[in-house]
Amino acid sequence: MKKNKIGLVTIHRANNYGAFLQTFATQEVLKKYGDVEIVDYVNKKLESSFDLIRYNGFNIKSIMGATKDILRLVPRVKVINSFIEDINCKYNLSERVNHCDLYEYAKNKEYTHVFCGSDQIWNPVCVSVDNNLNDYYLLNFISDDTLKISYASSMGDYKLDVYNSNIIFNELSTFDAISVREKERKNEINKITGKDVVHVLDPTLLLNRSDWLERFCNISSRVKKLSKNKYILFYSVPKVSKTRELLSKVYSLLGFDIISIDQDIYPYYKANHKVRDCSIEEFIHLFNNASFVVTDSFHGVCFSIIFRKSFYTTSPGKLSNRIVSLLETLGLESRIINDILNLTSISHVDYDTKLELKIKNEISKSKKFIEKAITTNG
């Protein structure tokens, strides 16, 4: 029997922990079903995150951003080099391919299946220079004799207009199987396309604690030193003030050291140790060794759950739908703290039999979607 040749279309080149981790997890899960290759698509918008000093024109925001990059140049160089090394070592990449060469590329590759997802590949704010969907992430370059599958694709908080709804209809109507990461998108895309859309977990959750620690097994001397005492791990991506207030409250109640993963230079909050040049491996082990986690990051929540950590999160405004969807699915909505002033004691997540069963069932449903999409249509 001919072995499956699987192409993966996703956000894979970005100076972003979540982007790297979801790409790696998807690759590892799909390996069970054939040879997996990440399409090394050139997306200049995403790859600009690797520029040492980012400058996008003469305006206040651009000038402030460039100034910040200059002031943190040393840790920025370290973290960028670390990301690039992991991308080259941990990914199975295709040759680099530009947008204009996609059709010829796909014809020569002869993939049996092409997956797109997860991450916010259908959010123009993340992947496009304009306000429209990038048709690459909708697999418009893949021929009809190749199976097209979406796994946990996301639009984030993007609101579809009529024009982009038509693009979704035209492109997703040709898909053989569709799944999304947020519950609200399931019904929306089902209504647009008329296809059966499945809600699944982010791929990082399909690898368990042992899987992650086996694949990233080296604990740096820095993490070993930091892990000698109990600590609160702080990881904030939207950087909303509410999350910093929550951190201060948790610190006052627990009294543990605070370790933060944060490339920013500004002292918006107190931390005993601020890891500005955290590698992917260190990210994983800092979560694994934490005594408590405070985060407003979707993947911060994911890795808290993977490593069975007690955690609190806040609602980062319009970006909260990913977090809310996941926590509602697992019955953990109480981990979202809205009323910080009235938080008088710390409650811990009870990973009891009931919760473990719920997590296991959701993982099983997500894996079954992948298996069915490959084997039924293959």
Phi, psi and chi 1 to 4 in degrees:
 res  aa     phi    psi   chi1   chi2   chi3   chi4
   1 MET       -  134.3 -177.2 -178.8  -68.6      -
   2 LYS   -65.7  134.4 -175.9  179.5  177.0 -178.3
   3 LYS   -76.2  139.3 -166.2  170.8 -173.2 -179.9
   4 ASN   -63.5  141.7  -69.8  -33.2      -      -
   5 LYS  -118.5  108.9 -173.4  176.7 -178.4 -178.4
   6 ILE  -107.9  125.9  -56.9  169.8      -      -
   7 GLY   -97.6  143.7      -      -      -      -
   8 LEU  -122.7  122.6  174.6   57.6      -      -
   9 VAL  -109.9  117.5  165.0      -      -      -
  10 THR  -160.7 -177.2 -171.6      -      -      -
  11 ILE   -88.9   99.2  -63.4  173.1      -      -
  12 HIS  -117.1  -21.4   67.0  -72.2      -      -
  13 ARG  -112.0   90.2  -77.2 -169.9 -177.4  -89.9
  14 ALA  -154.7  145.0      -      -      -      -
  15 ASN   -80.7   72.4  179.3   12.3      -      -
  16 ASN  -154.2  125.0  179.2  -78.2      -      -
  17 TYR   -61.9  -46.2  -64.2  102.2      -      -
  18 GLY   -61.2  -42.3      -      -      -      -
  19 ALA   -61.3  -45.7      -      -      -      -
  20 PHE   -63.9  -47.0  177.8   92.8      -      -
  21 LEU   -67.1  -38.5  -67.0  161.8      -      -
  22 GLN   -70.3  -36.8   65.9   83.0   21.0      -
  23 THR   -62.9  -48.2  -61.3      -      -      -
  24 PHE   -60.9  -44.1  179.4   78.6      -      -
  25 ALA   -63.2  -43.8      -      -      -      -
  26 THR   -61.3  -45.1  -51.9      -      -      -
  27 GLN   -57.1  -46.0  171.3 -172.9  -90.7      -
  28 GLU   -66.8  -40.2  -64.1  -56.5  -71.6      -
  29 VAL   -66.4  -41.3  170.6      -      -      -
  30 LEU   -72.2  -19.6  -67.8  178.7      -      -
  31 LYS   -57.6  -26.0  -81.8 -178.3  179.8  179.8
  32 LYS   -61.4  -24.2  177.2 -178.6  176.9 -178.3
  33 TYR  -109.5    2.1  -57.5  100.4      -      -
  34 GLY   156.0 -170.0      -      -      -      -
  35 ASP   -80.9  126.7  -65.5  -32.7      -      -
  36 VAL  -110.6  135.0 -177.5      -      -      -
  37 GLU  -134.1  128.3 -176.2  175.5   69.4      -
  38 ILE   -83.6  123.9  -62.0  165.6      -      -
  39 VAL   -69.7  114.8 -179.0      -      -      -
  40 ASP   -85.0   66.6 -158.9    3.1      -      -
  41 TYR   -71.5  136.3  173.4   70.5      -      -
  42 VAL   -85.8  110.7  177.6      -      -      -
  43 ASN  -121.6  101.1 -174.6  -38.4      -      -
  44 LYS   -64.4  -30.8  -68.7 -178.0  179.4  178.9
  45 LYS   -63.9  -47.9  177.3  169.8 -176.6  176.1
  46 LEU   -67.5  -41.1  -69.2  169.4      -      -
  47 GLU   -74.9  -11.7  -67.3  177.5   34.7      -
  48 SER   -65.8  -16.5   67.2      -      -      -
  49 SER   -65.7  -14.2   64.1      -      -      -
  50 PHE   -93.1   -3.1  -71.1  109.2      -      -
  51 ASP   -66.3  132.4  -66.0  -14.9      -      -
  52 LEU   -61.7  -43.5  -70.6 -180.0      -      -
  53 ILE  -126.4  112.5  -60.2  170.4      -      -
  54 ARG   -92.6  122.8  -67.6  163.2  -66.1  179.6
  55 TYR  -137.5  120.0  180.0   73.3      -      -
  56 ASN  -119.2   37.4  -61.1  -48.5      -      -
  57 GLY   112.3  166.3      -      -      -      -
  58 PHE   -83.5   87.2 -167.9   74.3      -      -
  59 ASN  -149.4  164.5   56.9   70.4      -      -
  60 ILE   -58.8  -46.8  -66.6  -64.2      -      -
  61 LYS   -61.6  -44.0 -175.7  177.3  179.7 -179.4
  62 SER   -66.5  -42.7  178.8      -      -      -
  63 ILE   -64.7  -43.3  -67.5  170.4      -      -
  64 MET   -64.3  -39.8  -71.9 -177.9   64.9      -
  65 GLY   -64.6  -44.0      -      -      -      -
  66 ALA   -64.3  -40.3      -      -      -      -
  67 THR   -61.8  -43.1  -58.1      -      -      -
  68 LYS   -61.7  -42.0 -175.5  167.1   66.5  173.7
  69 ASP   -63.8  -37.6  -75.6  -14.1      -      -
  70 ILE   -65.4  -43.3  -68.2  169.2      -      -
  71 LEU   -68.1  -25.2  -67.2  173.6      -      -
  72 ARG  -112.5   31.5   61.2  177.6 -179.1  179.7
  73 LEU   -60.3  -42.8 -168.4   60.0      -      -
  74 VAL   -62.7  -54.6  172.8      -      -      -
  75 PRO   -65.2  -28.6   19.2  -30.5      -      -
  76 ARG   -66.7  -42.3 -175.7  161.2  174.4   76.8
  77 VAL   -59.5  -44.0  168.0      -      -      -
  78 LYS   -63.7  -45.8  -71.9 -178.8  179.7  178.7
  79 VAL   -71.7  -36.7   78.0      -      -      -
  80 ILE   -65.1  -46.0  -74.0  173.6      -      -
  81 ASN   -61.2  -37.3  -72.8  -18.3      -      -
  82 SER   -65.6  -43.7  174.0      -      -      -
  83 PHE   -61.9  -46.8  -96.3   82.8      -      -
  84 ILE   -61.2  -40.6  -68.0  172.1      -      -
  85 GLU   -63.4  -42.9 -178.4  179.8   -7.8      -
  86 ASP   -67.8  -38.2  -83.8  -30.1      -      -
  87 ILE   -60.3  -43.8  -74.7  169.4      -      -
  88 ASN   -72.9  -30.4  -68.4  -29.8      -      -
  89 CYS   -91.2  -36.6  -67.5      -      -      -
  90 LYS   -96.5  -20.3  -61.7  -70.6 -172.1 -179.5
  91 TYR   -95.9  147.2  -71.1  171.9      -      -
  92 ASN   -98.3   97.6 -177.4   32.6      -      -
  93 LEU   -97.3  147.3  -66.7  166.4      -      -
  94 SER   -78.7 -178.7   74.1      -      -      -
  95 GLU   -68.2  159.5   64.3  -89.8   26.3      -
  96 ARG   -64.9  139.2  -62.4  -74.8  -88.4  161.9
  97 VAL  -138.1  129.8   56.7      -      -      -
  98 ASN   -88.2  161.6  -69.6  -64.0      -      -
  99 HIS   -57.9  -41.0 -162.6   89.5      -      -
 100 CYS   -69.2  -14.4   60.0      -      -      -
 101 ASP  -103.9    5.7  -59.6  -39.7      -      -
 102 LEU   -63.1  -43.2  -77.6  169.3      -      -
 103 TYR   -64.3  -43.1  -72.6   97.0      -      -
 104 GLU   -66.8  -39.4 -170.8   65.4   24.9      -
 105 TYR   -58.4  -50.0  166.9   87.9      -      -
 106 ALA   -64.3  -37.9      -      -      -      -
 107 LYS   -63.4  -39.9 -174.4  171.6   69.9  173.5
 108 ASN   -76.1  -28.3  -67.7  -27.0      -      -
 109 LYS   -75.4  -36.5  -79.1  -65.8 -179.4  177.6
 110 GLU    56.8   50.4  -63.7 -176.5  -20.7      -
 111 TYR   -65.5  145.6  -68.5  123.0      -      -
 112 THR   -85.4  -33.4   57.0      -      -      -
 113 HIS  -139.1  145.3  -54.3   71.7      -      -
 114 VAL  -130.0  124.7  176.3      -      -      -
 115 PHE  -101.6  141.2  -83.5   75.2      -      -
 116 CYS  -120.2  145.0   64.2      -      -      -
 117 GLY   120.5  175.8      -      -      -      -
 118 SER   -87.8 -127.9   64.9      -      -      -
 119 ASP    63.3 -177.8 -138.7  -23.1      -      -
 120 GLN   -88.4   56.2  -62.2 -176.4   61.5      -
 121 ILE   -70.5  -19.6   60.9  168.9      -      -
 122 TRP  -105.3   25.8  -63.2  -18.9      -      -
 123 ASN  -113.5  105.1 -174.1  -14.7      -      -
 124 PRO   -55.2  -31.4  -24.6   34.2      -      -
 125 VAL   -59.8  -32.4  175.0      -      -      -
 126 CYS   -85.6  -39.1  -66.6      -      -      -
 127 VAL  -117.4   -6.0  -60.4      -      -      -
 128 SER  -124.1  154.9  -56.1      -      -      -
 129 VAL   -86.7  -13.9  -66.5      -      -      -
 130 ASP  -115.9 -163.9   54.7   24.2      -      -
 131 ASN   -98.9   17.9  -70.1  -38.5      -      -
 132 ASN  -114.4  155.4  -64.6  -40.3      -      -
 133 LEU   -61.6  143.1  -65.0  161.3      -      -
 134 ASN   -87.6  113.1 -175.2  -28.9      -      -
 135 ASP   -65.0  -16.2   53.1   15.4      -      -
 136 TYR   -57.2  -44.3  161.7   73.0      -      -
 137 TYR   -75.5   -3.1  -62.8  101.6      -      -
 138 LEU  -106.6   11.7  -69.7  159.1      -      -
 139 LEU    59.1   36.0  -52.5 -174.7      -      -
 140 ASN   -69.2  -14.0   77.0  -42.3      -      -
 141 PHE   -91.0   -1.8   63.7  100.8      -      -
 142 ILE   -92.0  133.4  -59.6  -61.9      -      -
 143 SER   -74.3  164.7   63.4      -      -      -
 144 ASP   -67.4  -20.1  -68.7  -20.5      -      -
 145 ASP   -86.7    2.6   56.5   -5.2      -      -
 146 THR  -107.8  134.1  -60.6      -      -      -
 147 LEU   -73.4  131.3  -66.0  167.9      -      -
 148 LYS  -111.7  124.3  -64.2 -164.5  -81.6 -170.5
 149 ILE  -134.3  134.3  -57.3  161.6      -      -
 150 SER  -101.8  127.8  159.6      -      -      -
 151 TYR  -118.4  114.9 -177.1   78.4      -      -
 152 ALA    55.5   32.7      -      -      -      -
 153 SER   -66.6  148.9  -60.8      -      -      -
 154 SER  -135.5  147.8  171.7      -      -      -
 155 MET  -106.2   -0.5  -68.0 -177.6 -165.4      -
 156 GLY    60.5 -130.1      -      -      -      -
 157 ASP  -100.3   12.2   64.4  -37.8      -      -
 158 TYR   -65.6  135.3  178.8   68.3      -      -
 159 LYS  -101.8  119.6  -55.7  -60.8 -178.2 -173.9
 160 LEU   -68.0  133.8  -81.7  170.4      -      -
 161 ASP   -99.3 -179.5   55.7   21.9      -      -
 162 VAL   -61.4  -44.3  174.2      -      -      -
 163 TYR   -60.1  -48.9  176.7   77.6      -      -
 164 ASN   -74.0  -25.9  -75.3  -68.0      -      -
 165 SER   -64.4  -37.4  -68.0      -      -      -
 166 ASN   -66.7  -37.7  -72.2  -27.8      -      -
 167 ILE   -63.3  -45.5  -66.0  174.8      -      -
 168 ILE   -57.9  -45.9  -75.3  -76.9      -      -
 169 PHE   -61.3  -49.1  171.8   77.4      -      -
 170 ASN   -63.7  -42.0  -69.4  -28.1      -      -
 171 GLU   -84.2  -46.0  -58.5  -59.3  -18.4      -
 172 LEU   -72.4  -19.3  -68.4 -169.1      -      -
 173 SER   -63.9  -19.8  -65.3      -      -      -
 174 THR   -92.4   -2.6   68.6      -      -      -
 175 PHE   -75.6  150.6  -87.4   55.0      -      -
 176 ASP   -90.3  -24.3  -63.0  -82.0      -      -
 177 ALA  -158.1  139.2      -      -      -      -
 178 ILE  -131.4  129.3  -57.8  171.8      -      -
 179 SER  -135.2  154.0   65.7      -      -      -
 180 VAL  -132.8  166.6  -66.9      -      -      -
 181 ARG   -93.5  -24.3 -163.3  169.4   62.8 -176.9
 182 GLU  -111.5  137.9  -70.6   87.6   38.1      -
 183 LYS   -58.5  -40.8  -74.9 -178.3  178.6  178.7
 184 GLU   -62.1  -30.8   66.4 -164.3   67.9      -
 185 ARG   -75.2  -25.9  -62.2  -60.5 -173.9 -175.9
 186 LYS   -56.4  -52.3  172.0 -176.7  173.1  178.7
 187 ASN   -69.3  -37.2  -65.1  -28.2      -      -
 188 GLU   -63.7  -48.4 -176.9  178.5   17.6      -
 189 ILE   -73.5  -32.8  -64.4  175.6      -      -
 190 ASN   -60.2  -41.9  176.0  -88.5      -      -
 191 LYS   -67.0  -39.4 -174.4  176.9  179.7  179.8
 192 ILE   -70.7  -44.6  -67.1  170.5      -      -
 193 THR   -96.7  -22.7   63.5      -      -      -
 194 GLY    76.5    8.0      -      -      -      -
 195 LYS   -96.8  158.8  -75.1 -176.7  169.5  -73.8
 196 ASP   -76.3  112.9 -178.7   26.7      -      -
 197 VAL  -107.0  134.8 -179.9      -      -      -
 198 VAL  -109.9  139.4  179.7      -      -      -
 199 HIS   -91.6  126.4  171.4 -116.2      -      -
 200 VAL  -131.5  170.5  -66.1      -      -      -
 201 LEU   -81.4  156.3  -65.8  179.3      -      -
 202 ASP   -58.7  141.4 -175.0   83.0      -      -
 203 PRO   -61.5  -24.2   20.5  -33.3      -      -
 204 THR   -59.4  -30.4   56.9      -      -      -
 205 LEU   -77.3  -10.6  -69.6  154.4      -      -
 206 LEU   -82.9  -11.8  -55.3 -169.4      -      -
 207 LEU  -101.5  132.2  -60.5 -177.8      -      -
 208 ASN   -88.0 -178.3   61.7   31.7      -      -
 209 ARG   -54.4  -47.1  177.2  179.5 -177.1  -88.3
 210 SER   -63.7  -39.5  -63.7      -      -      -
 211 ASP   -57.7  -47.5  -66.8  -30.7      -      -
 212 TRP   -67.0  -42.7  -77.1  108.0      -      -
 213 LEU   -72.2  -27.9  -64.7 -179.9      -      -
 214 GLU   -72.2  -37.1  -75.3  170.5    7.4      -
 215 ARG   -81.8  -22.4  -72.4  165.1  171.4   82.2
 216 PHE  -128.8   75.7  -64.9   86.0      -      -
 217 CYS   -92.8  -10.7   57.2      -      -      -
 218 ASN   -89.9  121.3  -64.2  -42.6      -      -
 219 ILE   -96.9  120.1  -53.0  176.4      -      -
 220 SER   -67.5  157.6   69.4      -      -      -
 221 SER   -62.0  -32.4   56.8      -      -      -
 222 ARG   -64.3  -46.3  172.5  166.4   60.7  178.5
 223 VAL   -66.4  -38.9  171.3      -      -      -
 224 LYS   -58.5  -43.4  -75.0  180.0 -178.9  177.3
 225 LYS   -67.4  -44.4 -175.9  177.3  180.0 -179.8
 226 LEU   -67.7  -25.7  -68.4  174.2      -      -
 227 SER   -88.3    4.2  -58.9      -      -      -
 228 LYS   -68.6  -29.7  -74.0 -178.1  178.3  179.2
 229 ASN  -116.6  160.0  -60.6  -45.7      -      -
 230 LYS   -63.6  142.8  -70.0 -175.6  175.6 -177.5
 231 TYR  -148.1  153.5   61.9   86.8      -      -
 232 ILE   -91.8  124.2  -58.1  161.9      -      -
 233 LEU   -91.5  127.7 -178.4   63.4      -      -
 234 PHE  -114.2  121.8 -179.6   58.9      -      -
 235 TYR  -137.6  107.7  179.4   52.5      -      -
 236 SER  -121.6  125.6  174.4      -      -      -
 237 VAL  -102.5  -54.6  174.6      -      -      -
 238 PRO   -65.5  -19.3  -20.5   33.7      -      -
 239 LYS    58.5   42.7  -59.1 -176.1 -174.7  -58.3
 240 VAL   -78.0  145.4  -66.2      -      -      -
 241 SER   -61.7  -29.9   59.1      -      -      -
 242 LYS   -60.8  -35.6 -163.9  174.5 -171.9 -179.8
 243 THR   -69.5  -37.7  -44.5      -      -      -
 244 ARG   -66.5  -36.4  -62.4 -166.7  -68.1  -88.3
 245 GLU   -64.5  -40.2  -67.0  169.4   13.6      -
 246 LEU   -63.8  -41.3  176.8   60.1      -      -
 247 LEU   -59.5  -45.5  172.9   67.0      -      -
 248 SER   -60.0  -40.1  178.9      -      -      -
 249 LYS   -68.0  -44.7 -172.3   70.8  171.2 -169.9
 250 VAL   -63.5  -39.7  170.8      -      -      -
 251 TYR   -61.6  -42.0  172.1   73.1      -      -
 252 SER   -65.3  -27.4   70.4      -      -      -
 253 LEU   -89.6  -32.3  -66.9  170.2      -      -
 254 LEU   -99.0  -39.1  -74.1  178.5      -      -
 255 GLY    77.0    8.5      -      -      -      -
 256 PHE   -76.9  160.4  -58.2  154.2      -      -
 257 ASP   -59.6  154.9  -77.7   -5.1      -      -
 258 ILE  -109.5  125.2  -62.8  170.8      -      -
 259 ILE  -116.2  128.8  -63.2  175.0      -      -
 260 SER  -117.9  145.0   69.5      -      -      -
 261 ILE  -102.1  107.3  -60.9  171.4      -      -
 262 ASP  -161.1  119.2 -170.9   -6.3      -      -
 263 GLN   -81.4   -7.5  -65.7 -178.6   27.4      -
 264 ASP   -71.2  156.1 -145.9  -29.1      -      -
 265 ILE  -103.5  -15.9   59.3  170.4      -      -
 266 TYR   -82.9  135.8  -56.9  123.7      -      -
 267 PRO   -84.2   68.3   31.5  -33.7      -      -
 268 TYR   -73.5  -15.2  -69.4  128.1      -      -
 269 TYR  -152.0  162.5   57.6   90.5      -      -
 270 LYS   -91.1  130.6  -69.8 -177.5  179.1  179.3
 271 ALA  -140.6  138.9      -      -      -      -
 272 ASN   -68.2  -34.2  -58.0   85.6      -      -
 273 HIS  -143.0  123.1  -54.2  -79.6      -      -
 274 LYS  -112.2  111.6 -159.8  170.0 -174.4  178.8
 275 VAL   -91.7   99.9 -173.5      -      -      -
 276 ARG   -88.5  -17.8  -68.9 -167.6  176.2   92.2
 277 ASP  -122.8   45.2   56.3   -9.0      -      -
 278 CYS   -68.7  128.3 -173.5      -      -      -
 279 SER   -81.9  168.5   68.1      -      -      -
 280 ILE   -59.1  -45.5  -64.6  -67.7      -      -
 281 GLU   -60.6  -43.2 -157.6  140.9   31.6      -
 282 GLU   -66.6  -38.9  -72.1  180.0  -44.0      -
 283 PHE   -53.5  -49.1  179.4   98.8      -      -
 284 ILE   -63.4  -44.5  -71.2  166.4      -      -
 285 HIS   -75.5  -28.9  -72.9  -77.8      -      -
 286 LEU   -66.9  -37.0  -76.3  171.1      -      -
 287 PHE   -68.2  -43.9  -91.7   89.4      -      -
 288 ASN   -61.3  -34.6 -178.1   49.0      -      -
 289 ASN   -96.9   -2.1  -66.2  -34.8      -      -
 290 ALA   -68.6  149.1      -      -      -      -
 291 SER   -90.5  -25.0  -63.9      -      -      -
 292 PHE  -159.5  150.5 -159.6   92.4      -      -
 293 VAL  -125.6  135.0  176.9      -      -      -
 294 VAL  -119.9  123.5  174.7      -      -      -
 295 THR  -153.1  154.3 -174.0      -      -      -
 296 ASP  -122.6   15.9   52.4   21.3      -      -
 297 SER   -96.1  137.5  154.0      -      -      -
 298 PHE   -59.0  -47.9  172.3   72.5      -      -
 299 HIS   -74.7  -21.0  -77.5  105.7      -      -
 300 GLY   -63.4  -41.2      -      -      -      -
 301 VAL   -65.7  -44.0  170.7      -      -      -
 302 CYS   -56.9  -47.9  -72.7      -      -      -
 303 PHE   -74.9  -24.0  -84.5   83.3      -      -
 304 SER   -63.4  -41.9  -62.5      -      -      -
 305 ILE   -71.4  -43.3  -66.6  167.9      -      -
 306 ILE   -56.3  -42.9  -71.5  165.6      -      -
 307 PHE   -95.1   10.6  -68.9  118.7      -      -
 308 ARG    55.3   50.5  -57.6  -59.0 -169.3  -99.7
 309 LYS  -100.0  148.0  -61.0  -62.3  174.2 -179.2
 310 SER   -75.6  139.8  -71.3      -      -      -
 311 PHE  -154.0  159.0   66.1   94.6      -      -
 312 TYR  -126.0  148.9  -78.2  144.3      -      -
 313 THR  -136.3  161.2 -175.8      -      -      -
 314 THR  -114.5  168.6   57.0      -      -      -
 315 SER   -90.5  109.7  173.0      -      -      -
 316 PRO   -80.2   50.7   29.2  -31.3      -      -
 317 GLY    62.8 -130.3      -      -      -      -
 318 LYS   -66.7  -13.7   63.1 -179.1 -177.3  178.8
 319 LEU   -89.7    6.1  -59.5  173.3      -      -
 320 SER   -82.1  -11.0   65.0      -      -      -
 321 ASN   -62.1  -33.6   61.9  -26.6      -      -
 322 ARG   -65.3  -45.6  -63.8 -179.5  -65.1  163.5
 323 ILE   -66.5  -47.2  -66.9  173.9      -      -
 324 VAL   -60.4  -44.3  170.7      -      -      -
 325 SER   -59.5  -45.4  179.1      -      -      -
 326 LEU   -65.1  -46.9  172.6   60.4      -      -
 327 LEU   -69.3  -33.9  -65.3 -177.8      -      -
 328 GLU   -66.0  -39.3  -76.5 -178.6   -9.9      -
 329 THR   -60.7  -36.8  -62.2      -      -      -
 330 LEU   -97.3    0.1  -61.5  179.1      -      -
 331 GLY    72.1   31.7      -      -      -      -
 332 LEU  -115.6   29.0  -69.9  171.9      -      -
 333 GLU   -58.4  -26.0  -56.3   96.0  -44.4      -
 334 SER   -67.2  -11.7   63.3      -      -      -
 335 ARG   -78.1  -10.8  -55.3  -38.5  -66.4  176.5
 336 ILE   -85.4  117.0  -58.1  174.5      -      -
 337 ILE  -101.1  114.2  -56.9  -60.3      -      -
 338 ASN  -100.8  -33.4  -66.0  -48.4      -      -
 339 ASP  -105.6   83.9 -170.3   -2.3      -      -
 340 ILE   -69.1  -37.3  -63.5  170.2      -      -
 341 LEU   -59.6  -34.7  -70.9  175.7      -      -
 342 ASN   -93.1   10.3  -71.8  -31.1      -      -
 343 LEU   -81.4  104.5 -176.8   65.0      -      -
 344 THR  -107.8  -11.1   56.6      -      -      -
 345 SER  -152.6  159.5   62.1      -      -      -
 346 ILE   -93.9  126.1  -60.6  -65.6      -      -
 347 SER  -103.8  141.3   66.8      -      -      -
 348 HIS  -104.2  151.8  -67.2  -90.3      -      -
 349 VAL   -73.4  125.8  179.5      -      -      -
 350 ASP   -93.9   97.0 -176.2    4.1      -      -
 351 TYR   -79.8   65.1  -70.1   97.9      -      -
 352 ASP   -81.5 -176.2   57.6    7.5      -      -
 353 THR   -58.8  -38.7  -56.1      -      -      -
 354 LYS   -63.8  -47.7 -177.0  179.5  178.0 -178.9
 355 LEU   -68.8  -41.4  178.3   53.5      -      -
 356 GLU   -60.2  -39.6  -71.1  -70.1   -9.5      -
 357 LEU   -65.8  -40.0 -175.3   60.8      -      -
 358 LYS   -64.4  -44.2 -169.8  171.0  -70.9 -171.8
 359 ILE   -62.4  -45.3  -65.4  171.3      -      -
 360 LYS   -61.5  -41.3 -175.6  177.7  178.3 -179.5
 361 ASN   -65.5  -41.4  -74.3  -19.1      -      -
 362 GLU   -67.6  -38.1  -69.0  -58.6  -35.3      -
 363 ILE   -63.9  -43.4  -69.6  171.8      -      -
 364 SER   -62.1  -43.1  177.3      -      -      -
 365 LYS   -61.6  -40.4  -78.4  164.7   55.7  179.2
 366 SER   -68.2  -42.1  -62.4      -      -      -
 367 LYS   -68.0  -35.0  -73.0 -177.2  174.9  179.5
 368 LYS   -66.3  -34.9  -77.4  179.1  179.2  176.2
 369 PHE   -59.5  -46.4  167.9   83.4      -      -
 370 ILE   -62.6  -47.2  -65.9  172.4      -      -
 371 GLU   -62.8  -43.4 -176.3  161.5   -7.4      -
 372 LYS   -65.4  -41.6 -177.8 -179.8  178.8 -177.6
 373 ALA   -63.8  -33.1      -      -      -      -
 374 ILE   -84.2  -48.2  -69.0  177.0      -      -
 375 THR   -80.3  -37.3   57.1      -      -      -
 376 THR   -68.2  -40.8  -58.4      -      -      -
 377 ASN   -90.8  -11.2  -63.4  -53.5      -      -
 378 GLY   -81.9      -      -      -      -      -
